[in-house]
Amino acid sequence: MLAFGVMRTRSFYLAAVLTLICSAIGTMLAGLPYFAIIGALVISLILGMLLQVYQPAIESSKAGIGFISNKFLRLGIILLGFKLNLIQLAQAGVKTITLAIVVVTGTIILTYNIARKLGVSEQLSILAASGTGICGAAAVMGISPQIQVSEDKADQKREDEVLAVAIVAILGTVFTLIEIGLKPLLHMTPTQFGIMAGGSLHEIAHAVATGGAGGPVSLDTAIITKLSRVLMLAPAAFIIGVWYQHKVNKDNPATAGKQKLPIPWFMAGFILASVIGTFVPMGTEALNGLVKIAYLVLGMAMAALGMSVNFKVILHRGKNAFLAAGISSVILLTFVIIVSKTFF
């Protein structure tokens, strides 16, 4: 028993070191031109995947990988709350918040239904829809704990998480380039261009890259609009958890009442962190430090996820999910362009 405990401890420390290295490298690379569009989280995921080349390290750290991909994920999401300034979001106005609600709700429902029509599994459909509608990789990882599965389906769930992250990363990068290319043709004001970027793109990194192409006003608007969507992560996690549990109980009456309603307590921490970051005088440097730690911890969770995926399964199952998210991304961009030019 003692030997087993020692092995688990060693596994955790090895996994922590490996994922920390991946996350640190991902953070550094994300600060470079071109890599910034991809983002630190996705780079960390890719580095974790590359570590599978050396299987002895993966096998030795297997137990620790599972712990980090689960617990560190929740810690990272909580710390990410310090990035949200609630006063700035309130100052953005009713129109911006309303747009965020409509975009998040509409995109999740649209992407999910298109994916299901194309034969994509329910779990992957939800995760891809959440990443497309809310805030990319962070949303996928924030919504995932709300989808409770049995132990025999845990590996498939991890594969779905990686697939969903890959889908929003690729599409977000493609649409970043598309929107920058469309800029001269759309004849938008800096504010309108910022609304388009923040309202339609997947990752915060994508919104920053695109908004920055329109100047400082456009960049600020893009960030605020995007963070308005990030704010929807907490209510979306709760609603999706309730909906999914109801669906599971409806499809499997024998299990109804046996499983607890998934309450995303870590999302309460996310909101609390937002409140503290907004109203407690901590200083800009301290807040920026906490946000950096958030991305470092989330990067470790992403790297752990990358270290435990099956590449063959991903390539086989990802095509229709990618198509569904691509179709909804085109519709989302068209909608946001019309709204930004009409109301902003």
N, C-alpha and C positions, 0 to 999 in steps of 0.2 A: 504493500500500500504506500509506504514511504517512497520507495523507488519510483512508483507511478507518479506521485506528487512532484518529485524532483524532475522527472522527465517532462511533465507538463510545464513546470517553471522554466526549464531550459528552452522548451519549445516557444514559450511566450517571449522570452528575452531575445531569442534568435529572430522570431517574427517581428518583434518591435524594432530591432536594429535594421533588418532588411527593409521594412516598410518605411522607417524613418529616413533611410538613405534615399529611397525612391522618391519620397515626398519632398525632401530637401532639394534633390536634383530637379524635380518637377517645378518647384517654386523658383529656382534660379533660372531655369530655361524659359519659364513663362514671362520673365522680365526682359527677354530678348525680342527683337523685331521678328515678326512672322510667328514665332512660338506663342506670343501673347494672345493671338487669335484662338489658338487651341485651348489654352488655359492650363493652370497647374494641376487641376484634378484629373483631367483626361491624360495629361502627360504622365502623371503618377500611375494611373491605371495601365498605360502602355508599358511603362518600365516594370511594373509587377508582372505583366504577361511575359515580358522578355526574360524574367528570372526563371521561368519554367524550363529554360534551356538547361539549367543546372538542377536536375531533379533531387539529388541528395539534400540540398538545402531546403527545398519545398517539403520533402517528406519529414525532415527533422523539425520543421516549424509548423506542421499542419494544425496542431491543436491551438497554437497561438494565433495563427492566421484567422481561424474562425472567431476567436474572441475579439481581435482587433477590428475585423470587418463589421462586427456587430456593435460592440460597446463604444469603440472610438467614433463610430459613425454618429451615434447619438450625442456624444460629447461635442463633436465638431459642429453639429447642427445647432446645439445650444449656444456655443460661442459665436456662431455666425450671426446670432441675433444682435450682437453689438454693432454690426454693420448698418442696422436699420435705425435711422433717426426719425422718430415718429413725428416730431415737429415739422421737419422738412417735408415729410409725406403729407401731413395735414395742410401745409402751405401750398402743396402742389395743386390743391383744389379738388372739388367734387368731380369735375370732368375726368381728371387723370385717374382717380380712384375707381370711378365708374367704368372707365375703359379697361382697367386692370381686371375688375370683376368679370366683365363681359368676355374679355379675351381668355382668361383662365378657364372660366366655366365652359364657354363655347368650344374652345380648342380641345379640352379634355374630352368632352362628350363627342365631338366630331371625330377626333383621332381614334378614340376607343371603338366607336361604331364602324368606322371604315376598316380598322384592323380586324375586328371580329367578322365582318363580311368577307374579308380576304382569308379567313381561316386561321388567324393568329390566335395563340392561346390567350386565355383571359388574363393571366398574370402579366404577360409581356405587353398585352394591349393597354392595361392600366398604367404600367410603368412608362411605356413609350409616350402615352398620352399626357402623363403628368410632367415628364421632362420637356415635352414640346410646349405645353401650356403654361408652365410656371417658371422654372429657372434651371433647366438643363440637368446636369449631373447631380447637383445638390437636391433637386426635387425628386429625382429617381430614388436617391438614397434616403430621403426623408419620408417618402410614401411607402417604400418597401416594407418597413416593419409593420405596417398596417395590414399587410397581406400575409396572414398566418397560414402556414402549410405544415403538413406532416413531415416527419424526419426523412422519409423515403423520397420526398420531393424537394428537399433542401438544396441539393446540387442543381436541380433544374431552376430553382428560384435564383441562385447565384448567377447562373448563365443568363437568365432573363435580365437581371440587373446590369450585367456587363453589356448585353445586347442593347438595352435601352440607352445606356450611357453612350455607347458607340454611335447609335443612331442620331441622338441629339447633337453630339459633338461634330459629326460629319456634316449633317444638315445645317447646323448653326454656322459652321465655317463657310460652307457653300453660299448660304444666304447672306452672310456678311459681305462676301465679294460681290454678290448680285446687287445688294442695296447700295454699296459704294459706287458700283458701275451705273446704277440707275439715277444717282444723284443729279447729274447735269440735265437729265431728261424730265425730271419730275417738277422742277421749278418751285421748290418748297422753300419756305422761310426756315431759318435755323431751328426755331422751335418745332415746326412741323416735322422736320427731318429727324430731330431728336425723339419726338413722339413715335415716329415710325420705327426707329431703331430699337427703342426701349420696349415698344409695344409688340414687336413681331419676332425679335431674335431670341434665341434659346438661352445662352449663357450670359452672365454679366460681362464676361470678357468680350463676347461678340458685340454687345450693346456699346461697350466702351470703345472698341475699335471702330465701329461704324459711326457712332456719335462724334468721335474725335475728328472724323473726316469732314464734318460740317462746321468745325470751329468750337470755341469754348461754350457758347450758349447752347448749341446743339448737344455737346457732350454732357453738360449739366442736366439738360432735359431728358436725355436718353437714360442717364443713371437713375434719376428720380422715377421715371416711368417704369424702368425695369425693377427697381426696388419696391414699387407699388405692387408688382406681380409677385415678388418674393414674399411680401407680407401675406399673400393669399396661401402660402404653404401650410401654415398652422390650421386654418379652417378646412382647407382641402384635405389634409391628412385625416382630420376627424371625420369629415363627411364620407370620404372614400372608405375609411375603416368600418363605419356603420353600415354603409351600403354593401360592402363586400361580405361582411359577417351575415347580414340579412339574406344575401343571395346564397351563401354557403348553406345556411340553415334551411332555406327554401328548397334548394336542390337536394339536400341530404337531411330529411326530417329526423333520421335516427340520431344525428349529432346535434340537433337543435337543443339549445339550453346547456349543452355540455361545455361549450367553449365560451370564454369570457369575452365581453365586448371590448375590442382593442381601443384603449384610451391612450393617445400618444402623449404620455406625461413629459417626455423630453421636449415636446412642442410648447408645453407650458414654460419650460426653461428657456426656450427660444424667445418667447414673448417677454418673459421677465428680464432677460438679457437686453432686449430692445428698450424696455422701460428704464433700466439702470443706465444704459448707454446714452439715453436721451436726457434724463432728468438729474442724474447724479454727476456732479462736476468732477470728471476723472482726467480731463486733459486729452488733447488730440493724440499725443504720442501713446498714451496708455491704451486708448481705444484702438488705434491702428495696430498696436502690439497684440491685443486680444484677437483682432480679426486675422492677423498673420498666423497666430497660433491655431485659430479655427481652421484655416486652409491647410496648415501643416498636419493637423490631426485628421481632417477629412482626406487629405492626400494619403495618409497612412492607411485609412480604411479602403480607399480606392485601390492602392497598391496591393493590399491583402486580397481584395476581390480579384484583381488581375492574376494573382498567384494561384488561384483556385478554379480557373475556368477551363472548359473543354472547347478547344478551337474548332474542331470538326462540327460539333453540335451547333455552335454559333453561326458558322457559315451556312449550315443547312437550314436553320430556322429563321434567319434574319431578314430574308429578302422581302417577304410580304409586309413585315412590320416596318421596314425602311420605306417601302412604297406608301403605306398608309400615312406615316408621319410626313413624308414628302408632299403628298396631296394636300394634307391639312395645313402644312406650312405655306404652300402657295395660296390657299384660300385665306389664311391668316394675314399674310402680307398684303394681299389685295384689299381685305377689309380694313386693315389699319391705315393703309394709304388713303383710302376714301374718307375714313373718320378724321384723320389728322388734317386733311385739306379742307374738310367741311366744318369742323368744330374748333380747330385750334389756330 
